[in-house]
């Protein structure tokens, strides 16, 4: 399947605000998000591993105050940005669902898979 444009590469800053994008996950409407950490773009389904709710406390705000972890605004679960693995809180043993991304020609694209597909029209 083709890659789908998310945003310009400079739209996401290191440890800063992420960019949300519409997806279909398991046939349901959902959102994905992309953040930059360690100079690299990482994207995940915007769904906490603890309770399947969106993570950001304000649109695009995914990092906790130290900018070291992605945090669920509802119950405080924290995740490692590079892997999506739970690092603490009620998500024990869980992880965020990754979405493959490619950064090329100053743009960031996502790649659909069998579970995360383009949003329905």
C-alpha positions as a Markdown table, in Angstrom:
| # | Residue | x | y | z |
|---|---|---|---|---|
| 1 | Unk | 0.0 | 0.0 | 0.0 |
| 2 | Unk | 1.2 | 3.5 | -0.7 |
| 3 | Unk | 2.7 | 5.8 | 1.9 |
| 4 | Unk | 0.4 | 8.6 | 3.2 |
| 5 | Unk | 1.7 | 12.1 | 3.9 |
| 6 | Unk | 1.4 | 13.2 | 7.6 |
| 7 | Unk | 3.1 | 16.5 | 7.6 |
| 8 | Unk | 6.3 | 18.5 | 6.8 |
| 9 | Unk | 9.3 | 17.2 | 8.7 |
| 10 | Unk | 9.8 | 20.6 | 10.5 |
| 11 | Unk | 6.2 | 20.4 | 11.9 |
| 12 | Unk | 7.5 | 18.2 | 14.7 |
| 13 | Unk | 10.3 | 19.4 | 17.0 |
| 14 | Unk | 12.5 | 17.3 | 19.2 |
| 15 | Unk | 10.4 | 16.4 | 22.4 |
| 16 | Unk | 7.8 | 18.9 | 21.3 |
| 17 | Unk | 4.2 | 18.8 | 20.1 |
| 18 | Unk | 3.2 | 15.9 | 18.0 |
| 19 | Unk | 1.0 | 15.8 | 14.9 |
| 20 | Unk | -2.2 | 13.7 | 14.9 |
| 21 | Unk | -3.5 | 12.1 | 11.7 |
| 22 | Unk | -6.7 | 10.1 | 11.0 |
| 23 | Unk | -6.6 | 6.4 | 10.6 |
| 24 | Unk | -8.8 | 3.3 | 10.8 |
| 25 | Unk | -7.7 | 0.8 | 13.4 |
| 26 | Unk | -9.3 | -2.6 | 13.2 |
| 27 | Unk | -12.1 | -1.1 | 11.2 |
| 28 | Unk | -12.8 | 1.7 | 13.8 |
| 29 | Unk | -12.1 | 5.4 | 13.3 |
| 30 | Unk | -9.1 | 6.4 | 15.3 |
| 31 | Unk | -6.0 | 8.7 | 15.2 |
| 32 | Unk | -2.3 | 8.1 | 14.9 |
| 33 | Unk | 0.3 | 10.5 | 16.0 |
| 34 | Unk | 3.9 | 11.3 | 15.2 |
| 35 | Unk | 6.6 | 12.8 | 17.5 |
| 36 | Unk | 10.3 | 13.4 | 17.3 |
| 37 | Unk | 12.7 | 12.0 | 19.8 |
| 38 | Unk | 16.5 | 11.5 | 19.5 |
| 39 | Unk | 16.3 | 13.2 | 16.1 |
| 40 | Unk | 14.0 | 10.5 | 14.7 |
| 41 | Unk | 10.2 | 10.5 | 13.9 |
| 42 | Unk | 8.1 | 7.8 | 15.7 |
| 43 | Unk | 4.4 | 7.2 | 15.1 |
| 44 | Unk | 1.9 | 5.2 | 17.1 |
| 45 | Unk | -1.8 | 4.6 | 17.3 |
| 46 | Unk | -3.2 | 7.2 | 19.7 |
| 47 | Unk | -4.6 | 4.6 | 22.1 |
| 48 | Unk | -3.3 | 3.9 | 25.6 |
| 49 | Unk | -2.3 | 0.2 | 26.3 |
| 50 | Unk | -4.0 | 0.5 | 29.7 |
| 51 | Unk | -7.4 | 1.7 | 28.6 |
| 52 | Unk | -8.0 | 2.3 | 24.9 |
| 53 | Unk | -8.4 | 6.1 | 25.1 |
| 54 | Unk | -6.4 | 8.9 | 23.3 |
| 55 | Unk | -3.2 | 9.8 | 25.0 |
| 56 | Unk | -2.8 | 13.6 | 24.5 |
| 57 | Unk | -4.0 | 16.0 | 27.2 |
| 58 | Unk | -4.3 | 18.8 | 24.6 |
| 59 | Unk | -4.2 | 18.2 | 20.9 |
| 60 | Unk | -0.6 | 17.1 | 20.0 |
| 61 | Unk | 0.7 | 17.2 | 23.6 |
| 62 | Unk | 2.1 | 13.7 | 24.1 |
| 63 | Unk | 5.3 | 14.2 | 26.1 |
| 64 | Unk | 5.4 | 14.5 | 29.9 |
| 65 | Unk | 7.2 | 17.5 | 31.5 |
| 66 | Unk | 10.7 | 16.1 | 31.2 |
| 67 | Unk | 10.2 | 15.3 | 27.5 |
| 68 | Unk | 11.7 | 11.8 | 28.1 |
| 69 | Unk | 8.4 | 9.8 | 27.9 |
| 70 | Unk | 5.1 | 9.8 | 26.0 |
| 71 | Unk | 2.4 | 10.0 | 28.7 |
| 72 | Unk | -1.3 | 9.1 | 28.8 |
| 73 | Unk | -3.1 | 12.2 | 30.1 |
| 74 | Unk | -5.8 | 10.1 | 31.8 |
| 75 | Unk | -4.1 | 7.6 | 34.1 |
| 76 | Unk | -0.4 | 8.6 | 33.8 |
| 77 | Unk | 0.9 | 5.6 | 32.0 |
| 78 | Unk | 4.3 | 6.4 | 30.4 |
| 79 | Unk | 5.9 | 5.0 | 27.3 |
| 80 | Unk | 9.5 | 4.9 | 25.8 |
| 81 | Unk | 9.3 | 7.1 | 22.7 |
| 82 | Unk | 11.6 | 4.8 | 20.6 |
| 83 | Unk | 9.7 | 1.6 | 21.2 |
| 84 | Unk | 6.3 | 2.4 | 22.7 |
| 85 | Unk | 7.1 | 0.0 | 25.5 |
| 86 | Unk | 5.4 | 0.8 | 28.9 |
| 87 | Unk | 8.0 | 2.4 | 31.3 |
| 88 | Unk | 5.7 | 2.9 | 34.2 |
| 89 | Unk | 2.1 | 3.3 | 35.5 |
| 90 | Unk | -0.9 | 1.2 | 34.8 |
| 91 | Unk | 0.2 | 0.0 | 31.4 |
| 92 | Unk | 2.5 | -2.6 | 32.9 |
| 93 | Unk | 3.8 | -5.0 | 30.2 |
| 94 | Unk | 1.9 | -3.2 | 27.5 |
| 95 | Unk | 3.1 | -1.1 | 24.6 |
| 96 | Unk | 1.8 | 1.4 | 22.1 |
| 97 | Unk | 0.8 | 0.1 | 18.7 |
| 98 | Unk | 3.5 | 1.3 | 16.3 |
| 99 | Unk | 2.8 | 2.8 | 12.9 |
| 100 | Unk | 5.7 | 2.7 | 10.4 |
| 101 | Unk | 6.9 | 6.1 | 9.2 |
| 102 | Unk | 9.3 | 7.3 | 6.6 |
| 103 | Unk | 11.0 | 10.7 | 6.6 |
| 104 | Unk | 12.1 | 11.8 | 3.2 |
| 105 | Unk | 12.4 | 15.1 | 1.2 |
| 106 | Unk | 11.5 | 17.2 | 4.2 |
| 107 | Unk | 8.2 | 15.3 | 4.7 |
| 108 | Unk | 6.9 | 12.5 | 7.0 |
| 109 | Unk | 4.8 | 9.7 | 5.6 |
| 110 | Unk | 3.0 | 6.8 | 7.3 |
| 111 | Unk | 2.7 | 3.2 | 6.0 |
| 112 | Unk | -0.6 | 1.4 | 6.5 |
| 113 | Unk | -0.6 | -2.3 | 7.6 |
| 114 | Unk | -3.1 | -5.0 | 8.1 |
| 115 | Unk | -4.6 | -3.3 | 11.3 |
| 116 | Unk | -3.9 | 0.4 | 10.8 |
| 117 | Unk | -5.4 | 1.5 | 7.5 |
| 118 | Unk | -6.3 | 4.9 | 5.9 |
| 119 | Unk | -9.2 | 6.6 | 7.5 |
| 120 | Unk | -12.6 | 5.9 | 6.0 |
| 121 | Unk | -14.0 | 8.8 | 3.9 |
